[in-house]
């Protein structure tokens, strides 16, 4: 075992992240940078001695060299075994499933999620705990504390191992099991969905396009949709994982999945379209001529989940992140289900899922999942939609129209202002934060303000409290705006503005979101003095 001592840790004076670390790839490639974070993680969980971990990533640049480094470190820290995806590939939900199926002590996900990949783009490492979910705040705090004081890391001087073939290998005294990344995940999906019914759907001429965005779900979607369910060859496009995601941006939204969107809005559109992101935990759902917002997708799935075999017993409850629209709440109220509102971040759903309080969870940022794993799961959401379509024998547009007629429509949009200078973004938020208490009873953008606050979450399972989770403003007529700064970028700050306007059953559900949300948007621009603070009022990305 080699002990590498350092005079100053690379994270001293900075907070590296929440459950993981996301930085530019070249930063991770600096000597000792990756190593110090991994060692800090081992230290934070009480060491690796005798433990078993899962390890894999989305295949972006530096994925395989990083895995080799981390395997040597796991062995030097006394780990008994590491389970690795063949070629270093594992989607985030597949990592969660393996942790749970194999009862391991935790796992490492190598990904920067939906961020671009390449030597000049982004890389990340995240630690998941034994329930398969992202590390909770007590562990992330311990990780942070370790990064501030780390003085050495442990490794072995060994050659790289061959990750290309399924089988076993050794790194020092540690066993490495290399597994097919798809097999265990597909077996889980077959317990949840009626594959026979979906297969019959395709046999009946149903058409689909799935854009894997040159990312990790390509092998999963090809194996399940084409090879098992019988979708025609070519249903899955951009199916081969690429180190730079085909020089694209693997974020499944109408902007970055434009090729798919153009096809779905054309005269020759297939019946159903879907996409997933870099590490396979997000999804986009599109019908012929109609885009399904992530908030609406969660609500539709909550209303129809019982049509799939894995959920025939009904749902115990539904949870959504605070910025996500209240569409799922309307379904929960109608069905008599518990509904929970949590901060952004999948780890907050973990306690609810483990306690059996909820079955389905969702985030507005295209993440949807259930209690089958402890991560959001892009392909799972696509398969549940297919199961619902097969059972209801309706188009996506017909299902949405029926849903809005029953529960009402939550017009919704997210506006992302990217790479905002951090000081300017903080000044905008602080300026609004300082006036929240005085907003009720005033007006902006032609709307009366009924209330405003900064969201704090009181966990109903463990009693923990998470403060400062986003600014909320409510307007008369069931309208709402939410503002928060996101930590998913690697340059400056991303200001996210969420706009929502509810239209009850019987109201006009045929407006464009831009029209329905115009007054809410104008109110936010006015209240934040956006032009003065950040020099613009138009977002970089609108979803």
ZATIMAR-886280 format. One record per residue (C-alpha): x, y, z; residue in one letter. Coordinates in steps of 0.1 Angstrom, whole numbers, plus 5000, padded with zeros to 4 digits. Example, Ala and Ser with C-alpha at 12.3 -4.5 7.8 and 13.67 -1.06 7.14 Angstrom:
// residues 2
512349555078a 513749895071s 
// end
This chain:
// residues 543
500050005000x 501250354991x 500550645014x 500550974995x 500851265019x 499851615008x 500651955023x 497352115014x 494151945003x 492652064970x 489352144986x 490652355015x 488452665019x 485752544994x 482752314997x 483152044970x 479551944967x 476551774982x 476451394978x 479251434953x 481651654934x 481151814899x 483952004883x 485652054849x 487251734837x 490751884836x 490351974873x 489651604881x 492651504861x 494951724883x 497351504904x 495651414937x 492251584930x 490151284924x 492151084950x 491551334978x 487851334972x 487550954972x 489750925003x 487651195020x 484550985012x 486050665026x 487050855057x 483551005061x 481850655061x 484150505087x 486650355062x 486350085035x 487749785055x 485849465046x 483149655026x 481649594992x 480949874968x 479349924933x 481150144908x 480250274873x 479550574852x 478050724821x 481150664799x 482151034796x 485751134791x 487951024820x 485450764832x 487650454828x 490950604841x 489050734871x 487550394878x 491050234877x 492350494902x 489350444925x 489750064924x 493350084935x 492250324963x 489350094974x 491849804976x 494350004995x 491650115020x 490849745027x 487649705006x 486749335001x 484949374967x 483849614941x 481249544915x 481849734883x 479849764851x 481449624820x 483549884803x 483050104833x 479450174823x 476450174847x 473450414847x 472650584879x 469450384885x 471350064877x 473950154904x 471150204929x 469549874919x 472849684922x 473549834957x 470049714968x 470049374951x 473549284962x 473249444997x 476449634993x 477749905016x 477350174990x 478550274956x 480150544934x 478450704904x 480950864879x 478951124861x 478151494857x 474551394849x 473151604821x 476151824817x 478351804785x 481351564785x 484851574772x 488251684783x 487152054782x 483651984797x 482451834829x 483051534852x 481651424885x 481751164913x 478851094936x 478550854966x 475450654972x 474650485005x 473450135014x 469750205005x 470850284970x 470250654973x 472450964973x 474251025006x 472051205032x 473151535047x 474851395078x 477251195055x 477751485030x 478651705059x 481151455071x 482551435036x 482851815035x 484651815068x 487151555056x 487951755025x 488952045047x 491551845067x 492651565045x 496451505047x 496951175029x 495350925006x 495950545001x 496550364969x 498350064953x 500950054927x 499249804904x 498449784867x 495049864853x 492649574850x 490649474819x 487149604823x 485949494789x 484849144797x 482349014822x 484048814849x 486248854880x 489649014886x 491749124915x 493349454925x 495749354953x 493749144977x 490449294966x 488049114943x 486549304913x 483349154897x 482649294863x 479049264854x 476849324823x 475449674831x 471949584817x 471149234830x 470049304866x 468349624857x 466249464829x 465249184853x 463949444877x 461949614849x 460349284840x 458949254875x 457249594873x 455749614838x 453649394815x 456249324788x 453849104770x 451349394767x 453949634755x 455349384730x 451749344716x 451649724713x 454649724690x 453349424671x 450149624664x 452149894646x 452850134674x 455850354666x 458350514689x 461650704689x 463950694718x 466950934718x 469750804740x 471751124733x 474950924729x 474750854766x 474550554789x 470950454783x 471750354748x 472649994757x 469749964781x 467150104757x 468449884728x 468349574749x 464949634764x 462949824737x 464349664705x 465649324715x 463149224742x 459949424735x 460249404697x 460349774687x 461749794652x 465549844647x 466250214647x 463750294673x 466650384696x 468850654681x 472250784693x 472550454711x 476250424714x 477750594745x 480350854736x 483051024757x 481751364746x 478051264740x 478551314703x 479651664710x 476151734723x 474451824756x 472851514771x 469951694787x 466551554777x 464551874771x 463152044740x 466252254735x 468951994736x 466851704722x 465851924693x 466151654666x 463651434685x 461351734691x 461451824654x 460451474644x 457651454670x 456151784658x 456351684621x 453651534599x 455551194600x 455951184638x 455850844655x 453250774681x 455550824711x 458950994717x 461350984747x 464851064757x 467151024786x 470251204798x 473951134804x 473650904833x 470150764826x 468250914855x 466251174837x 463551144810x 461651344784x 458251234772x 456751354739x 453551254721x 452851314684x 452551694683x 452651744721x 455351784747x 454651654782x 456151864810x 457951664837x 455451794862x 452551664841x 454351334835x 454551274872x 450851354877x 449751134848x 451850844860x 450450884896x 446950874882x 447650564861x 450450364878x 447950094889x 447749984853x 451249834856x 451749504874x 454249654899x 451749904912x 448349714910x 448049754948x 447950134944x 450250394957x 451050474993x 451750844985x 453351084960x 456251324966x 457451614945x 460251864948x 459052204959x 459752374925x 457752104907x 454152204898x 451352094921x 449751884893x 450651564913x 449051714944x 445751744925x 445851374917x 446851274953x 443951484966x 441451314942x 442750964951x 443051024988x 446850984988x 449451145010x 451351414991x 454751555002x 456751854991x 460551824995x 463552034986x 465251974953x 467551674954x 466651304952x 468151224986x 465151405003x 462851134988x 464950855003x 463450875038x 459950885025x 460550585003x 462250385030x 459450455054x 456850345029x 455150685029x 455350734991x 455650514960x 456150764933x 458451074933x 459251344908x 461251654901x 460551924875x 464051874862x 462851564843x 463451314871x 460751064879x 461050744899x 459450504924x 460350284953x 461950024930x 465350204934x 466450514953x 467250724924x 465250884896x 465050654866x 464650764830x 464050444812x 461650324840x 459450634834x 459450554796x 458450194803x 455650304826x 454350534800x 454350254774x 452550024798x 449850294804x 449550364766x 449149984760x 446449954786x 444450264778x 444750234740x 444850614737x 447450864723x 449551074746x 447551384736x 444251204744x 445551094778x 446751454787x 443351604775x 441451354797x 443851414826x 443351794825x 439551754822x 439551554853x 442151724875x 442752064859x 445852184842x 448952334859x 450452554832x 454152544840x 457552644827x 461152664840x 463452944828x 467152894833x 469553184833x 472953014829x 476453134838x 475253434857x 478053604876x 477853464911x 477753804928x 474953924905x 472853614911x 473353644949x 472454014948x 469253934929x 468253664954x 469253864985x 467354164973x 464153964969x 464753775001x 464954095021x 461454195009x 459553865011x 457653965043x 456354285028x 455054134995x 451654005006x 448954244998x 450954414970x 450854354933x 453354294904x 452854234867x 449154294871x 448754014897x 447854044934x 450453884957x 448853664984x 452053545001x 455753484999x 458353285019x 461653095018x 461052725018x 462252515047x 461652135048x 460851945080x 461451575073x 458451385086x 460651065091x 463751175109x 462751525120x 465651705103x 465152055089x 466652185057x 466452565054x 466952815025x 465552584998x 464152844975x 462053164974x 458253124968x 455653384958x 451953314955x 449553514934x 445753534934x 444153274911x 446352984921x 449553114904x 453053074918x 456653164911x 459752994926x 463353114924x 466452934934x 470152904925x 471252574911x 474552404919x 474552174888x 476752404866x 480452444868x 480652814857x 479053094876x 475553044889x 472352914872x 469253114882x 466152894879x 462753064878x 459652844879x 456352974868x 452952814874x 449252894868x 446452654876x 443452624853x 440552424869x 438552154852x 436252314827x 438652614821x 440552674789x 443352414787x 444352494752x 446552804758x 450252794751x 452352804783x 453853134773x 450453294771x 449053134802x 452153234822x 452853574808x 451553774839x 453553554863x 456653594843x 456253974841x 455653984879x 458953794885x 460954024862x 459554324880x 459954194916x 463554084911x 464654394891x 466154134868x 467454364841x 469354574866x 470854274885x 471954034857x 471554254825x 468954034808x 465353914811x 465353634786x 466453284797x 469053074781x 466852764783x 463052744786x 461352414794x 
// end
